[in-house]
């Protein structure tokens, strides 16, 4: 891909975006046989998730995650969504609470069928706290699916038979603990290993000593220079690694361009891509983009991001935060649009408060139930 778009590329992008923009508009119209919803009640409450293991990446470590449960009730139907804060973007449970209050006020008077109006007002009111916009979008789709008795993926027109296998993530720890985590991950056919701290080679070699499964790695901006990144990437190739996520900090685009030009492995943007509008600037810097609902603003925006990314020639990856099965179910609804999946956040949680998702041979089933297809435990 070149750093600039040809006229042909621009027309392809424009067509993809036009098509993606139509989808939520069509889905937002209330069917003639469905009674109009009157009055909407919005609420946000904390949802504390306990992790099976201490979760360590290049920049942080934690034993629990305080997410939020957003409920949208109208006409006797309740839709659910999940906030998942990320410190990297200045988010927290508290920032989500504050953003939610502003979003609630901004969206007063709207019907659940006015989906795009909700999103536009929420994105403006949230002030960049995309976790709240994502949770609201999830709840709107969940409500809508329940209102018409259909799974969200069917409302989106998502094709069946295209679900990729998800990776299972191994957080940074001592080599011995990481080897034990790999043994615990025996049911999962693909692994994702966190790197980006001193000891990368020791940790990856330890994991390779106990498994020959395909492995992908995520540096989470952990390598400081192009030289360091290229040296690590060259060594990782000898270990049979498939691709590398976010080798350098977001601000280092000049260095990232040099890494892309010389890399022997595909490179995938993670922290460098939050919203749909970020995707074009990554042409020439990465081979793929990793969307997450909590980053981009939910199901609708992930659908749009897939359309734009595909038109620009990127490989598409759909990831997640530490989330319950509610948040993962929302991602599963659009997952068949993506080439690579890292939808394991609920598998890392010891007290998942939602049920209904089914994983077979590393692939999530598209739920058959209405809405997002999950229910409280």
HELIX and SHEET records of a PDB file:
HELIX    1   1 UNK A    7  UNK A   28  1                                  22    
HELIX    2   2 UNK A   87  UNK A   89  5                                   3    
HELIX    3   3 UNK A   93  UNK A  106  1                                  14    
HELIX    4   4 UNK A  115  UNK A  126  1                                  12    
HELIX    5   5 UNK A  130  UNK A  148  1                                  19    
HELIX    6   6 UNK A  152  UNK A  155  1                                   4    
HELIX    7   7 UNK A  175  UNK A  184  1                                  10    
HELIX    8   8 UNK A  200  UNK A  208  1                                   9    
HELIX    9   9 UNK A  226  UNK A  238  1                                  13    
HELIX   10  10 UNK A  253  UNK A  262  1                                  10    
HELIX   11  11 UNK A  276  UNK A  282  5                                   7    
HELIX   12  12 UNK A  293  UNK A  296  1                                   4    
HELIX   13  13 UNK A  299  UNK A  311  1                                  13    
HELIX   14  14 UNK A  325  UNK A  335  1                                  11    
HELIX   15  15 UNK A  345  UNK A  348  5                                   4    
SHEET    1   A 3 UNK A  41  UNK A  56  0                                        
SHEET    2   A 3 UNK A  61  UNK A  74 -1                                        
SHEET    3   A 3 UNK A  77  UNK A  83 -1                                        
SHEET    1   B 8 UNK A 167  UNK A 170  0                                        
SHEET    2   B 8 UNK A 190  UNK A 194  1                                        
SHEET    3   B 8 UNK A 214  UNK A 218  1                                        
SHEET    4   B 8 UNK A 241  UNK A 245  1                                        
SHEET    5   B 8 UNK A 266  UNK A 269  1                                        
SHEET    6   B 8 UNK A 288  UNK A 292  1                                        
SHEET    7   B 8 UNK A 315  UNK A 319  1                                        
SHEET    8   B 8 UNK A 340  UNK A 341  1                                        
SHEET    1   C 2 UNK A 354  UNK A 355  0                                        
SHEET    2   C 2 UNK A 375  UNK A 376 -1                                        
SHEET    1   D 2 UNK A 359  UNK A 360  0                                        
SHEET    2   D 2 UNK A 363  UNK A 364 -1                                        
END                                                                             
